[in-house]
Amino acid sequence: MKILIADTFPDPQLARLVAHGHECTRVPELDADTLPEALAGVDVLVVRSTKVTEQALAQADRLALVVRAGAGVNTIDWRAAADRGIYVCNTPGKNAVAVAELTIGLLTALDRRIPDAVADLRAGRWRKKEYAAARGLAGRTLGIIGFGEIGMAVAARAVALDMNVVVEDKPGRRPEVVDHIAELGVRLVADLPTLLETADVVSLHVPATDATRGMVDREFLAHLRPGAFLINTSRGDIVDEAALLDAIEEKGLRVGLDVFDGEPSGGVAEFHSALAAHPNVYGTHHVGASTEQAQDAIADEVVAIIDDFGRGIVRNCVNLREQAHGTATLSVRHRNVVGVLAGVLGVLRGAGLNVEQMENRVFAGGTAATATIHVAGAIPPDVVRAVGEQPDVIGVSVAGQ
């Protein structure tokens, strides 16, 4: 496959892709404006922060897979990709440790005022009395909003610091997450206002979605305790920055930020932010996932996703339907021979039944297989009989109608 890497990417993993027979081009200087012209003849696109717009996807003549070398996909128009049958995959959890480490670093820096102390020492000022007044972290309560891979990694490190961790109780969590909550001794609270009113520190680990955009608003901030710490290492646009500036002044909040709304997309730029300049705010340059360990883990996962895609396996896809789609399901047991599925699909086409999803699994020994076909519309008995009468069909059953 022809692979375009439109961002930085480690040399060892690039060499592995080439060794696996792929034609790879790495052009890290591409951006949203120059990417469309570079996609001609490309089968797979790998990006990290480069935006993938609908315009770029429209100009891609062979593109079948976009891989985000990271967890979120907010820089990719994945809906436009879905409309064109292009898979969008990501690498969730591979940067969790790095982001969690930075979160704890910001937390410690806020408590001990480390950046201010360093600045004073570099300016020749010795102010031991000023910096001896720290609250300490042991026994304090950390509220985590967003308890995915990163949130869980933060919780584990906070528990190791003898902090109490609280998260909002939500239905539908995976069993392994429920087990992890119990193992760490994390306390569940009824709702978000209770979490905010309980916590000495609140740490944000949510994706950028319509539901989370601007979630840290005046109502949110009103529930925080005076003097509380707020840390955001997720996305800048989840914070109403004007409201946060007001809350800092009114409630004495201390804030640690790795992300800012409207931050530069490139590596070097002018950036002027009233929030970043506030003395109660310690900021970093959206570098939460930027450790060698994290980048190697992410790059390894990118290679694995591309290798599996070449074998017909799609991993970590964000723009496929999560559940089977269709009003009826046809299960066809058949001999594993050439042409049998073409005959079955011909019957369905003749009956005007559209195939929404389909999977064919071969049994051990390679003699027989089962095709599970989800169709739109009811399957009449005569169609079921016609499918069963096809050469090499062993048996047919229908469910969901």
Beta strands, then each sheet from edge to edge (+ up, - down):
strand 1: 2-5
strand 2: 23-26
strand 3: 44-47
strand 4: 65-68
strand 5: 87-89
strand 6: 141-145
strand 7: 164-168
strand 8: 187-189
strand 9: 201-204
strand 10: 229-232
strand 11: 254-257
strand 12: 281-283
strand 13: 328-335
strand 14: 354-362
strand 15: 368-376
strand 16: 393-399
sheet 1: 2+ 1+ 3+ 4+ 5+
sheet 2: 8+ 7+ 6+ 9+ 10+ 11+ 12+
sheet 3: 14+ 15- 13+ 16-
end
